[in-house]
């Protein structure tokens, strides 16, 4: 069976990689793109893709669905659009694969209920890189033995949310193995507000935003006389594409929302 795929955010850096990835997979067909503004009738009209990429572009998801009937919507847009796209896709009977972060707890709860009620797969992945997923798994296992943790996540300076979804997911997973407790000196004081980073159940999360970076994270776990560092680096956006392809295939087999690629890799 050929999976009919639509991509939201095709003009972005991740989106462009996803377009080529879907086009290269023999079991997938790129049937449409969703954009927030008029950019031309096809992807070729944008000037970002070859003339042969005659994939239609829509600004309205309902119209896209009516004309192209995609099985899957890959959303690689921004936090301000992704919730509405995901909810509408489920309501239209399209299975979302989402690589954009920034969902609130209430939004995730609502989408989980909607996916279950609709019996539709929905995969939300804070990080599509398999190595990053392994980093999170290893950190979760280690937190049981080294519960004093600081997370440093580093991304390009155009990233809109902080901390990153990967950092938040890592902290959430570690919290399942770690008893929440404050870290550092009981009477420590920030002489410059924010110096100690964000606080997640006592774990500290630091966000770095610089040009030249792509997506990087290290988890530092301290113990008496020792430091364990678990680090992952994505040097280009091609590192995420194996996870995108896997998610497109897997979402067709699911009937509920799955948050995190770790739930679908063997």
Secondary structure, 3 states (H helix, E strand, C coil): CCEEEEEECCCCHHHHHHHHHHHHCCCEEEEEEECCCCCCCEHHHHCCCCCCCCCEEECCHHHHHHHHCCCEEEECCCHHHHHHHHHHHHHHCCEEEECCCCCCHHHHHHHHHHHHHHCCCEEECCCCCHHHHHHHHHHHHHHCCCCEEEEEEEECCCCCCCCCHHHHHHHHHHHCCCCCCCCCCCCCCCCCCCCCCEEECCEEEEEEECCCCCEEEEEEEEECCEEEEEEEEECCHHHHHHHHHHHHHHHCCCCCEEECHHHCCC
